[in-house]
Amino acid sequence: MSQAETPSSDANSAPADTTPSTEVVSAPPEVLDAPPAASTAQEETVSRPTKLIRIASMVKAMLEEVRRAPLDDDGRRALREIHDRSMHELESILSPDLQSELADVALPFSSETPSESELRLAQAQLVGWLEGLFHGIQASLFAQQATAQQQLEEMRRRPALDSGPAISGSAYL
């Protein structure tokens, strides 16, 4: 096992099987070499992308279920509770900008027991917003990859003399 593969013995690290690692997915302008006008991308982050994917998959599956079978009052109340919990869980992993955006587009239910059509609309709206979020993340990653490739090409085009003295000079340190 190489040093990079050696498990950490840090007392503060959590066991891998109980706590997923926290990742932040964002598109900061400095990484993308974006102009200052695109500064909102810097603030749009997701702290736990795997949790986001699990919630999105569940919400999409619930929407399909609501479309297939009629729900009684208890089922509609339960689905509303699941929807509310899903929204709360999403808010816990989204940056304040994304939380605000989600709150702006999600309409509250009009009663304790929403109608099936109200539930379908709320679920479809949430699924659509999550899909848009995923597309935005993909676009950011694509832009980062394109920028990295461009920077690599620029480095390859530089004459060997540009990096020659720095390399040979460091050998004597």
Number of C-alpha atoms within 10 A of each C-alpha: 6 5 7 7 7 8 8 11 7 7 6 7 10 12 9 8 6 7 9 12 14 13 12 15 16 19 25 19 19 11 15 18 12 15 9 9 8 13 14 12 17 13 15 21 21 23 18 18 18 14 16 19 13 11 18 21 14 16 21 18 14 20 21 14 13 18 14 9 9 10 16 12 13 10 14 20 18 14 21 22 14 15 19 14 12 18 18 12 14 21 17 14 19 21 18 14 14 18 17 12 12 19 13 9 12 15 12 10 14 9 9 11 19 16 18 19 11 17 22 18 15 20 23 17 17 22 21 14 17 21 14 12 15 16 12 15 19 13 13 20 16 13 17 18 14 13 16 14 12 12 12 11 11 10 12 10 9 10 9 10 8 9 11 10 10 10 10 10 9 8 7 6 5
